[in-house]
Amino acid sequence: MTDLTPVLQVQDLTVSYGDVMPVQGITFAVRPGERIGLVGESGSGKSLTALSIMRLNDGATLGGSIRLRDRELLTLSPREMTRVRGGEIAMVYQDPMSSLNPVRTIGHQLVEAIRLHDRVSAAAARARAVELLTEVGVPLPEERLGQYPHEFSGGMRQRVMIAMAMSSRPAVLIADEPTTALDVTTQSRIIDLLDRLAEDHGTAVVLITHDLGVAAGFCERIHVMRHGRVVEEGPVDRIYAAPEHPYTQALLGAVVDLTVDVQQPIRTAAEVLERGTEPLAEAGSISAVDRARESGDVLVDVQGVSKVFTLGSGRRVTAVDDVSFRIRRGETVGLVGESGSGKSTVSKAVLALGGIDGGTVVFDGQRPHDLRGEELRRLRKRMQMVFQDPFSALNRRQTVAQIIEAPLRAHGIGTRASRAEKVRETMHRVRLDEEFAHRLPRSMSGGQCQRVSIARSLVLEPEFLVLDESVSALDVSIQAQVLNLLRELQAELGLTYLFISHDLAVIRYMSSTVAVMQQGRIVEIGARDALFANPQHEYTRGLMAAIPVADPVLERRRRAEAAALWQTHGGQTGAVPATTAGRGGRR
């Protein structure tokens, strides 16, 4: 039974930067073992609220009250606050790569975190580190302790961050978008871990998320934020069943699930607020893409590709095993699978960004892996990549104009004046105002930065784009904007896409052909409509069933069934339980 005395109480919190007040009047409390959610879009003030609780937002003036049990955190000295952070209050961030030291092994960092708060020997800390990695589902934990963050997939890195947070047995855990950009099964396991923290240790959990499906199944109470204020709060069942505020209604209406109409642009919350149920103008015809699949010639032909990596221990791991697929001009092929399934390795193989150990890749009659020097440079102008994390992919010291111009300079294209004109033209194409030209990435939102990444990829006028989890880190409305933009660009420029994602709903919306990867192999491939109507492989059915549903009752049922079947499968990664609850999306 949850203790009725709040362990963390936030009262009338304000955050100011000079005359700007991005957070205004935030009030909530969380009790031991309770799970609450701060839900909203990018820029709503969710993360600023979390950083304020941790007192990590330098330069901000904080008002109101933040109490941890009987202590006022806003009056603690920096030294006192340092003892609170990571000990009594821990935080898990959205991007584990930016939170982990790239030049220290995972074991070094875990042991350091454990010994910071517990007076134990190095040997005892190492044993605890192995125990924690086992608990969060990292395979071969003893071996992985000696590896570096870049040797882990995104999902595995986030499991390490959860392990670090669990190491101090905190009273309060703030999880800031902990499952964003993770595949549905990894996402489910991490949410289960947070659940276990709350249940077993009485840890109060504050979940910050834009994912209404995740919040539905995890949280007991929801606080919906917009423009720095809480616009609606209440028990999760009531909020989802009968939302009172128009913005909450709009957020629920903007959810992308397996029922979304692939012929129509995806709605943002703002569009739902403004237009209600009125249909939007089409943003790129998916039927035109379907026709390209049927009639276009093959642009990319991947046959029997394999890739083997050798770990530091000498153990060989087959990351990609006999993968074959074709992409016709103007088509989008979607590649979907869990973290570590080999999707990104395939993308690098297609672009010849890494060697292959078997098979062939043919791009418009040429084999990229056989080319060298200037021949390969010329071919790469025609094939570009958009990465998952726009903040990491962009040079933080360069302006938007410099970032977009860089490929032109690298290939020695044009004069300074002609390059500047090409940059302006490309910015216009991705719907970026010219005022952004002289801005730095740090002053822009995630969606704006991803538009810059797309512009940088388009400035060389390629025929083929690999989009590797390019919308997975974005909230629902910004994701919708970027997906609609990609559809428009494809219709306008005749682009061909390899679209890589762990999100089946997004894959369904974007792709005409879908390939499902598991443990380095394609286990199912086919036309989108046929595959989603009647998936043949158990793994595909399991992935569909693992999609969170923005309905608390259905989501709790889905998670319970998934957990039971997970145990039946022995809890192995890749053994995705094929449940049926929630298959059709939000009801």
Secondary structure, 3 states (H helix, E strand, C coil): CCCCCCCEEEEEEEEEECCEEEEEEEEEEECCCCEEEEECCCCCCHHHHHHHHHCCCCCCEEEEEEEECCEEHHHCCHHHHHHHECCCEEEECCCHHHHCCCCCCHHHHHHHHHHHHCCCCHHHHHHHHHHHHHHCCCCCHHHHCCCCHHHCCHHHHHHHHHHHHHHCCCCEEEEECCCCCCCHHHHHHHHHHHHHHHHHHCCEEEEEECCHHHHHHHCCEEEEEECCEEEEEEEHHHHHHCCCCHHHHHHHHCCCCCCCCCCCCCCCHHHHHHHCCCCCCCCCCHHHHHHHHHHCCEEEEEEEEEEEEECCCCCEEEEEEEEEEEEECCCEEEEEECCCCCHHHHHHHHCCCCCCCEEEEEECCECHHHCCHHHHHHHHCCEEEECCCHHHHCCCCCCHHHHHHHHHHHCCCCCHHHHHHHHHHHHHHCCCCHHHHHCCHHHCCHHHHHHHHHHHHHCCCCCEEEEECCCCCCCHHHHHHHHHHHHHHHHHHCCEEEEEECCHHHHHHHCCEEEEEECCEEEEEEEHHHHHHCCCCHHHHHHHHCCCCCCHHHHHHHHHHHHHHHHHCCCCCCCCCCCCCCCCCCC
